């Protein structure tokens, strides 16, 4: 059996390429060339993933912004409706008073 970190996965099948294993540079003794190679690979990976992540962040930000604007818009609309209903209520009070006066006067 291969030791952990030796480069050969324990469950590798004959004829298949081994998968990359996670290496902890603080635990394993690596040469400066290996560290530099790891840093270059990490930088290349970040450069490859960065445009997609940036696009996802922009889309997420626009979605959250649209949600916030929709909530504010709905709130303003609701307040405007409440004022409209209050005006109707103010107009209905004299009509109710007249109706009560007619009902009690009969």
N, C-alpha and C positions, 0 to 999 in steps of 0.2 A: 504494500500500500504506500501511496505517496504521502509525504508529510504535508501538513497545511502550509500553504504559501510556496510550495515547490514549483508551481506552475502547471501541474497536472491535476485536473479536477478528480475527485474521488469516484465520481460516477461516470467518467468518460468511457464511451464505447469505442472499440477498435475501429479505426478508419475515420473517425470524426475529429474535427479540429477542437482543441480545448477552448473553453470560454475564458474571458479575462476575469481575473480574481481581484478583489479589493485588497490593496496593499496599504498598510498604515506606515508612513515614512518614519514615525516616531519610534515604532517598535522594531522595525527591521533596519538593518544596516544597509543603506543604499549609497552608491557612489555618487559624486557630484554630477556625472554624466546622466545617470539614471534619474536623479532629481530634476535635472534640466529637461530631460526628455518628457517626464511626467508633466512638468509645468507647461511645456509647449503643447502637449496633447490636451491639457485642460483649457489652455487659451484657444486652441483651435475649436474645441467643443463649444466653448462660450460664444465664440464668433459665429458659429454655425446656428446656435439656438437663439441668440440675442434678437435677430429681426422678428422671429415668430413670437417671442415673448413680448417684445415691444408692441407688436400688433395686438396681441391678446390684452395687454394692459390698456391700450387705447380703447379697444372695444368695450372692455369692462368699465372703464371710466366714463365713456359716453353712455353706457347703459345705466349706470348709477346716476349720472347727471340727468338723464331723461326721466328716471323714476322720481328724483327730487323735484324737478320742474312740474311733473304731473301731479305730485302731491300738493305743491303750492298752488297750482292752478285749480285743483279741485277744492282746496280750502277757500280760496278767494271766491269761487263760484258758489260754494255753500253759504258763505257769509252774505253774498249778494242775494241769494234766495231767501235767507232769513229776514233781511231788510224788507224784501218784497212782501213776505208773509206778514211781517209786523205792520206794514202799511195797510194791507188788506184787513188785518185785525182792527186797526184804528178806524177804518171806514165801517166795519161791521158793528162796532160798539153802539153807535147811535141807532142803527137799525134794530139791534136787539133791545135797546131801551124802549124804542117805540112799540115794538112787539109786546114787550112785557106790560107797558102802560095800557095798550089796547086789551090785553088779556085780563088785566086786573080791573079795568074800567067797565067791562061788560057785565 
